Amino acid sequence: MTLEPLARAARLRPGSRVAVVAPCGPVPPERLERGLDFLRGWDLDPVVAPHVLDGHPELDYLSATDADRARDLQEAWCDPSVEAVLCARGGYGAHRMVDLLDWPALRAAGPKAFVGYSDITVLHEAFALRAGFATIHGPMVATEVFLGDEATRQALRSTLFEPESVQRLGLEAAIALVPGTARGVTYGGCASLLAADAGTPWARTSAEGGLLVVEDTGEEPYRLDGILTRLRRIGALDGIAGVVCGSWDGCGPYEQVRAVLADRLGGLGVPVVEELGFGHCPTALTVPLGVPAVLDAPADGGRCTLTAQVPALL
């Protein structure tokens, strides 16, 4: 089945109430407070979910128990006064709590701006497949890239408040691995999380007509090869219209990473752009997921771009 555009949420305005949740790893309190200060500086009203700073009683790589992390997200989403749900950080843990969410209730509450990346990929895919909602692949409020890079913050702020101003994306470093032009609906996130979802009851089994937005961090070239090979073997890349690659921070020498991307993605017969500028990188663009877009990868070495055909938010 061909991917279709998903339901979009309303844009934010000064005074909008936003919930900050931690579905995955533990959140450093000082970073969280700094991130909240930026949100307040945007004239937002941030509310921290009850269990964000709890910690897990036994597993120090989780921000709280699975049930409490799920409850925080559930209650934030179903609270009619909350207009957006922003993740504090990634890490690990979304796979453990995603099935504890009441997806019919979330769907009934309607779409909201939902922002995160890395491990949050699990939730992006769940909102797309279980609720039919578009989401936002963007920086999290207690992470170094959000706190330390003004361009990253501005990209997210513009997406939340004036999404029509940032429909065309692409840093100057972006180049065509496989030139061409493609149209499709954006989906994806962290490659290893997409592969880890494979075989689960709600995993994506078809991405026909989709524009795969993909990046990762800390995966050696042979592991990245295995991740992309798994996605190919299960048919998850069959019928896609194009591939938009972000950062591969910590994945080994880039010439080796590029060789893996060329080998595993170059033979799909679709345009492929590398280093567009999102994910685990010094300046991270904000990318809408679930919207129709055009990928332009000029063969003459011109600037590569991803252009959303509609704003990320209404």
N, C-alpha and C positions, 0 to 999 in steps of 0.2 A: 504494500500500500504506500502510495506517495505521501511524503510528509506534507502536512498542511500547516498554515500559520496558526499560532495558538492565541488564546485570549490574553489581551494586554491589560495591565492595571493603569490606574490614573497616575499622572505625574504628581510630584509633591509641590507644595507651596509653602511660603513662610508660615511657621506655626504648626506644620504637620507633625503629628506624633508618630515616632518610629520606635520599634522594639529592637533591642540588641540581644541576640541569642548566641549560645555556644553549643552547637550540635556535636562538636568533635573534641578537640584537645583543650587542655587547661589554658586559662587566660591570665597573663600577668596583670595584676590590678593597676599598676602604674601606666601600662600601655593602654589599658581600657579607658582610664580616666583621661588620658591625653586625646584618645580618639573621640570620646564624648565631647570634649572641649571643641574639637573641630566641628562636630555636628551642631553643637549649640551656636557656634560662630556662623553657621549657615542658616540660623533662625529656625532650626528644627527643635523638636521637643523629644529628646531621646529618653527611653525608659529601659532600664536593664532588667532582663528576665530574672526571676527569683533565684535560679540555681546556677547562674553563669560563673560565679566565683566559688562554688561549693568544693570542687574537687571530688574525685571518686574515693571512697573509703579504702580501696585496695589497689586499684589500677591507676597509677599516677599519670598515665598518658591520656586520661579522659577528664573532661571538665566536671562531670557529675555522673550519677548513675544513668543507665540507658533510659529508664522510666522518667527521670527528672528532666533529662535533656529533651526527650520527646514531649513531655508535658509543657515545657517552656515554649517550644515552637508551636504546639497545638493551641495553647491559650493565647499566644500573641497573634496568631493568624485569625483566630475566631473572635478576637476582640474588635468590635466595630469602630472603636476609637483609634486603632492602629492602622496607619496607611501604608507602612512599609516594614519589612522585617530584614534587618541587616545582621550578617554573621560577624562575630567578633574575631574568629580565626578558623583555620582549617585544622590540620593535624591528622588525627585518625578517630573514627568513631561513628561516622554517619551510617555506615552499613549496619551497625549494631542497633540503631534506633529507628531507622526509616520504616520498618514494618510495624512499629508500635504506634505510629500515627494513625488517626482516624481519617482516612482519605476521603470518604464521602462527606464528612463534616467540613474538611478543608475545602473541598470542591464547592460545597454549598455556600461557604463564606465568600467565595468569589476571588478573583485575582488581586494580588498586592505586589508591589515592587519587592523582589527578593534578591539579595545581593550576596555573592560569595564566589569562591573558586577553590581549586585544589580538592580536598576531600569533600567539599560541598557539591562537587560534580554528582554525587549520588542523589542528592536532593534536587538538583536541577533536572536530572533525568526523571525522578519520581514526580515532580510537579508537572513535567511535560506529559508523561505517559499515564499517570493516575488521575490528574486533575485537569489537564488540557491548558495549563497556564504557561505563558512566556515568562522567562526569568532573566536575570542579569548576571553575566560572568564579570565580576568586578572585585576590587580590593576590599578587604575586611578591615574593620575599624581599629583593631588592636594589633595590626601587623606593621612591620617595619616599612614596607613600601607605602602604605597609606600615611603613616606618621612622618616619613622622611622625604617624600617626593611631592612637590606642589603640583606638577603636571598630572600625576596619578590622581590626586585629590580633585583637581579641577575637572578631569575627564568624568569622574563619578558624579560630581556635583552637577555638571552640565547635563548628564544623562538623566538624573533624577528630576531636575527643575526645567530644563530646556532641551529635551531630547532631540528635537529637530535640528539643533545646532551641532550635533555630533553624529550624524548618520553616516558620514564618510570617515572611515578609519584606515590607518596605516602609517607607521613610522617610516622615515626615509630609508632605514636599513632593510625594509622588506624587499625581497627579490623573488622572481619567478623560478621555482624549481622545475615546474612544467608550465609553460606559458599557455594562455588561453583565457576565455571568459566563461563564467558559469553562473547560473541562477538557481537558487534553491532556498530552503528554509534552514536557518542556522540551528545547530545542535552540537552537543559535545561537552568538552572540558578537559579534565586531566586524563591522559591516555590510560594510565595504569588503573584508574578507577572505573573507566568504561570497560576494560578487560575484566576487572574483578567482578563486575556486575553480571557478566555473561553467564548464562545458565540458571540464573535465579528466575523465579516466576514472573517478575515484572521487567526483565531485561528487554532492551530493544532488539527485536529480531529483524527489523528492516529499517533501512534509512534511505530508501529510494527517493531521489530528488532532494536529498539533504546536502547542506554545506557543512562539512565536519570542521568544527572549531576545536583544535587540539594542541595540548602542550603537556609538559611534565617537568619534574625536578628529581635529581638524585638517582636517576636510573642509568646504569652503565649501558654502553651501546648494545651489548649482547642482550641485556634485559629489555631494552627498548625494542630491539628486533623481535624478541619473544612476545612482547605486548601487542605489537602491530600484526605479527603473524597470527596470533590468536584471534584478533578481530577479523582478519581476513578469512581464517579457516571456518569460523562460525557464520560467515556471511554477513557480518555486521557492516561491511563496507560495500556490499553489493548494491549497485545502482546509485551510488552517491554522485552528486553533480560536481563536487570539488572539495579541496582540502585547504584549510586555512591554519597554518602552523604558527604558534606563538613561541615562547621561550622554552629552551631545554637546559635550564640552569643546572649545573652539577651533573650533567649526563655524559661527561667525558669530553675530550677534545672535539670541537665542533666539526672539524673535517670528518671525523668518524661518525658523529651523529648525522651529518648531512648525507654521508654514504648510506646509512641505514634508511633515512627518509627516502632517498632516491630509489633504493632497492625495493622497499616495502610499499611505497606510495606512488612512485613514478610509473609503475606498470598498470595502474588502475585506469588509465586512459582519460583522466580528467585533469583540469588545471590544479596545480599545487603551488601555494605561496608559502615561503618560509620567513620567519622572523618578523611577523606583522607587528608585534609589540604588545602582547598580553600574557598574563600568567605570572610565573615566578621570575620577574625581571625588574631592573632598576626603575623603569617607567612602565607602568602597566595600564594599557588602555582598557576601557570598559566596553564589553561586547554584548549586545542583546542576543538572547537565545530564543528560538521559536518564532522568528520573524523572517519574512522574505527578504533576500539580499542578493546583491550581485558581486561576484568576485572577479576582479580585473587583474590579470597577470600578463602585462605586455611582453611580447617577445623581443622588443627593441631595447629592453633595459629600463623602460619608463617605470614610474612609481607604481607599486602594486597597492591596491586598495580593496577594502570590503565596504560596500555601501548598502546600508539597510534601506529597503524601499518604503518602510514606514518607521516612525519614531519608536523607540523602545517602550515608551509609555504614552498613553493617550493624552 
